[in-house]
Amino acid sequence: MLKVHHPGFYTSIQDLGRFGFRHLGVPVSGVTDQRAAKRSNALLENDPNDAVLEITMNGPGLEFTEPTYIVLCGAPLEAFLDGDPLEMNQVYQVGAGAVFTSGHVQEGLRTYLSVKGGFQSDIKLGSRSQFYPITSSNTLKKGMQIPYNPIGDFTPKLLKIIPEELSADIDIHVSPGPEYELFDVDYLNHLFAKSFQISKNHNRMACQLEPSLPPHPIRIITSATLPGTVQITPSGRLIILLRDGQTTGGYPRILQLDANSQDRLGQKQFGDVIRFEKIG
């Protein structure tokens, strides 16, 4: 069992997502940086869909009541096991009663903590990903206990891999969205010529960008959206939907991020600069 002594700023249980329920308004959810989460599971020879902890900005305080093995991947995190510092992208053996403490993410935004065999929280609509009201809460809470299967003997094929640096590239790859061609050429050229900053309105649901583009007259009926859909409001504000984003929306869908760029955006934080690069 994993005991939560301190939940951190925004720590949640996530797997690769919840599929087949978007017609009911249920978002996909799942890890925001899928590449990093999959890497943490791969080092432990887990299934890629095994549930991990997604740690945002400031990490939790945890106690492992049974032996296991853990890995941290993604944004570098100041973390300790029984007072000893932990490195990223490395397998660590954890004894019964071991205490995990952590501080701030050093670069990027989100870190992934995986455990051998994955966390065994309740499955709701085919996924362990936290999303209220499908699950009882969006995040870990103090005093929560999360099951995992004790593992006392495991010999990993790889103990450590070379840390993958977070991309400082500001270019985000996009393809045209369904309403892309409703905008005139000058407006689109302006969109691709500008750089944008991540605003304070940034969470697992969506990321808003600054500054806004000029107002526009394009209107649509409410239509389907996906993680990575870039919407534009009548006032010209750009909104990028993320893993917990709504399944429909009434703003024009001007662009769509590719999967790799969605992962990279998941590590961007307030004030970071991005620029759209058309790939299709």
BABALUM-123459 format. One record per residue (C-alpha): x, y, z; residue number from 1; residue in one letter. Coordinates in steps of 0.25 Angstrom, whole numbers. Layout:
# residues N
PT  X  Y  Z  NUM  A
...
This chain:
# residues 280
PT  0  0  0  1  M
PT  5  14  -3  2  L
PT  1  24  8  3  K
PT  0  39  4  4  V
PT  5  47  15  5  H
PT  5  60  7  6  H
PT  -1  61  -7  7  P
PT  8  71  -13  8  G
PT  2  83  -22  9  F
PT  -5  74  -32  10  Y
PT  -2  59  -32  11  T
PT  -12  49  -39  12  S
PT  -12  35  -43  13  I
PT  -12  33  -58  14  Q
PT  -11  22  -68  15  D
PT  -12  24  -83  16  L
PT  -26  29  -83  17  G
PT  -41  25  -83  18  R
PT  -47  22  -97  19  F
PT  -60  19  -102  20  G
PT  -68  29  -94  21  F
PT  -66  42  -101  22  R
PT  -81  41  -107  23  H
PT  -85  43  -92  24  L
PT  -76  55  -90  25  G
PT  -65  47  -83  26  V
PT  -51  52  -86  27  P
PT  -40  43  -89  28  V
PT  -31  48  -77  29  S
PT  -18  40  -75  30  G
PT  -4  44  -74  31  V
PT  -1  58  -80  32  T
PT  13  54  -85  33  D
PT  11  40  -90  34  Q
PT  25  38  -95  35  R
PT  31  41  -81  36  A
PT  21  32  -74  37  A
PT  23  20  -84  38  K
PT  38  22  -81  39  R
PT  36  20  -66  40  S
PT  28  8  -68  41  N
PT  37  2  -78  42  A
PT  49  3  -69  43  L
PT  41  -6  -59  44  L
PT  36  -15  -70  45  E
PT  22  -11  -67  46  N
PT  11  -11  -77  47  D
PT  11  3  -84  48  P
PT  -3  5  -78  49  N
PT  0  3  -64  50  D
PT  -4  14  -55  51  A
PT  6  24  -50  52  V
PT  6  36  -42  53  L
PT  7  49  -50  54  E
PT  14  60  -41  55  I
PT  12  75  -45  56  T
PT  21  86  -40  57  M
PT  23  81  -26  58  N
PT  24  67  -21  59  G
PT  17  58  -11  60  P
PT  21  51  2  61  G
PT  19  36  2  62  L
PT  21  24  10  63  E
PT  23  10  3  64  F
PT  17  -1  13  65  T
PT  22  -12  4  66  E
PT  35  -15  -4  67  P
PT  35  -11  -18  68  T
PT  43  -4  -29  69  Y
PT  41  10  -34  70  I
PT  45  20  -45  71  V
PT  44  35  -47  72  L
PT  43  40  -62  73  C
PT  39  53  -68  74  G
PT  42  67  -62  75  A
PT  54  66  -53  76  P
PT  49  66  -38  77  L
PT  56  68  -25  78  E
PT  53  55  -19  79  A
PT  58  46  -7  80  F
PT  56  32  -2  81  L
PT  59  31  13  82  D
PT  67  43  12  83  G
PT  76  39  0  84  D
PT  74  47  -13  85  P
PT  68  40  -25  86  L
PT  72  41  -39  87  E
PT  63  42  -51  88  M
PT  61  30  -61  89  N
PT  67  20  -51  90  Q
PT  61  7  -44  91  V
PT  62  8  -29  92  Y
PT  58  -4  -20  93  Q
PT  49  1  -9  94  V
PT  48  -6  5  95  G
PT  35  -8  13  96  A
PT  33  5  21  97  G
PT  42  14  12  98  A
PT  38  29  11  99  V
PT  38  37  -1  100  F
PT  39  52  0  101  T
PT  40  62  -11  102  S
PT  41  77  -14  103  G
PT  40  85  -27  104  H
PT  41  81  -41  105  V
PT  54  87  -46  106  Q
PT  51  88  -60  107  E
PT  38  86  -68  108  G
PT  25  83  -61  109  L
PT  21  69  -59  110  R
PT  29  57  -53  111  T
PT  24  42  -54  112  Y
PT  26  32  -42  113  L
PT  24  18  -46  114  S
PT  24  5  -37  115  V
PT  27  -9  -42  116  K
PT  13  -15  -47  117  G
PT  6  -1  -46  118  G
PT  -3  5  -36  119  F
PT  -15  -3  -34  120  Q
PT  -26  7  -31  121  S
PT  -40  5  -35  122  D
PT  -43  4  -50  123  I
PT  -55  13  -54  124  K
PT  -60  12  -68  125  L
PT  -48  4  -73  126  G
PT  -37  13  -67  127  S
PT  -30  17  -53  128  R
PT  -28  31  -58  129  S
PT  -34  41  -47  130  Q
PT  -44  51  -53  131  F
PT  -56  56  -44  132  Y
PT  -67  52  -44  133  P
PT  -63  39  -51  134  I
PT  -54  36  -39  135  T
PT  -56  42  -25  136  S
PT  -46  53  -27  137  S
PT  -36  59  -37  138  N
PT  -24  58  -29  139  T
PT  -17  50  -17  140  L
PT  -22  54  -4  141  K
PT  -15  54  10  142  K
PT  -18  40  16  143  G
PT  -21  33  3  144  M
PT  -16  19  2  145  Q
PT  -13  14  -12  146  I
PT  -11  -1  -14  147  P
PT  1  -8  -22  148  Y
PT  6  -22  -22  149  N
PT  18  -25  -13  150  P
PT  30  -29  -21  151  I
PT  43  -33  -13  152  G
PT  51  -39  -25  153  D
PT  52  -33  -38  154  F
PT  65  -32  -47  155  T
PT  62  -21  -58  156  P
PT  68  -22  -71  157  K
PT  73  -8  -70  158  L
PT  76  -1  -57  159  L
PT  77  13  -63  160  K
PT  76  20  -76  161  I
PT  82  34  -81  162  I
PT  72  45  -76  163  P
PT  65  51  -88  164  E
PT  66  66  -88  165  E
PT  53  73  -88  166  L
PT  52  80  -102  167  S
PT  54  95  -101  168  A
PT  49  96  -116  169  D
PT  38  106  -117  170  I
PT  32  100  -130  171  D
PT  19  92  -127  172  I
PT  15  83  -139  173  H
PT  1  85  -144  174  V
PT  -8  81  -155  175  S
PT  -21  89  -160  176  P
PT  -33  87  -152  177  G
PT  -47  85  -157  178  P
PT  -50  101  -158  179  E
PT  -36  104  -163  180  Y
PT  -40  108  -177  181  E
PT  -51  117  -172  182  L
PT  -40  127  -168  183  F
PT  -34  136  -179  184  D
PT  -19  135  -183  185  V
PT  -15  148  -176  186  D
PT  -21  143  -163  187  Y
PT  -14  129  -164  188  L
PT  -1  136  -168  189  N
PT  -2  144  -156  190  H
PT  -5  132  -147  191  L
PT  8  125  -152  192  F
PT  17  137  -151  193  A
PT  14  140  -137  194  K
PT  20  134  -124  195  S
PT  11  132  -112  196  F
PT  13  130  -97  197  Q
PT  6  120  -88  198  I
PT  -3  128  -79  199  S
PT  -7  126  -65  200  K
PT  -19  119  -69  201  N
PT  -12  105  -71  202  H
PT  -17  92  -65  203  N
PT  -20  78  -69  204  R
PT  -33  83  -76  205  M
PT  -27  93  -86  206  A
PT  -16  103  -88  207  C
PT  -19  118  -92  208  Q
PT  -9  126  -100  209  L
PT  -5  140  -100  210  E
PT  -6  150  -107  211  P
PT  -19  148  -114  212  S
PT  -20  149  -129  213  L
PT  -30  160  -135  214  P
PT  -45  157  -134  215  P
PT  -51  149  -145  216  H
PT  -66  146  -150  217  P
PT  -65  131  -151  218  I
PT  -76  124  -144  219  R
PT  -79  109  -143  220  I
PT  -89  100  -136  221  I
PT  -84  91  -124  222  T
PT  -75  81  -130  223  S
PT  -66  69  -125  224  A
PT  -52  73  -120  225  T
PT  -40  64  -116  226  L
PT  -27  66  -107  227  P
PT  -18  75  -115  228  G
PT  -30  83  -122  229  T
PT  -27  98  -123  230  V
PT  -39  106  -122  231  Q
PT  -40  121  -125  232  I
PT  -51  129  -118  233  T
PT  -58  141  -125  234  P
PT  -48  151  -118  235  S
PT  -36  143  -124  236  G
PT  -32  136  -111  237  R
PT  -25  122  -114  238  L
PT  -29  111  -105  239  I
PT  -21  97  -106  240  I
PT  -29  86  -101  241  L
PT  -22  76  -92  242  L
PT  -25  62  -86  243  R
PT  -36  66  -78  244  D
PT  -42  75  -88  245  G
PT  -57  75  -92  246  Q
PT  -62  66  -103  247  T
PT  -69  77  -110  248  T
PT  -68  92  -112  249  G
PT  -74  103  -120  250  G
PT  -61  111  -124  251  Y
PT  -55  108  -137  252  P
PT  -45  97  -137  253  R
PT  -33  104  -145  254  I
PT  -22  94  -142  255  L
PT  -19  81  -137  256  Q
PT  -6  77  -129  257  L
PT  1  64  -133  258  D
PT  4  54  -121  259  A
PT  18  57  -119  260  N
PT  15  72  -118  261  S
PT  4  69  -108  262  Q
PT  14  62  -99  263  D
PT  24  74  -101  264  R
PT  13  84  -98  265  L
PT  10  76  -85  266  G
PT  24  80  -80  267  Q
PT  22  95  -83  268  K
PT  19  105  -72  269  Q
PT  14  119  -70  270  F
PT  22  129  -78  271  G
PT  28  118  -87  272  D
PT  28  122  -102  273  V
PT  23  114  -113  274  I
PT  21  116  -128  275  R
PT  12  107  -138  276  F
PT  19  100  -149  277  E
PT  9  94  -159  278  K
PT  13  80  -163  279  I
PT  0  76  -172  280  G
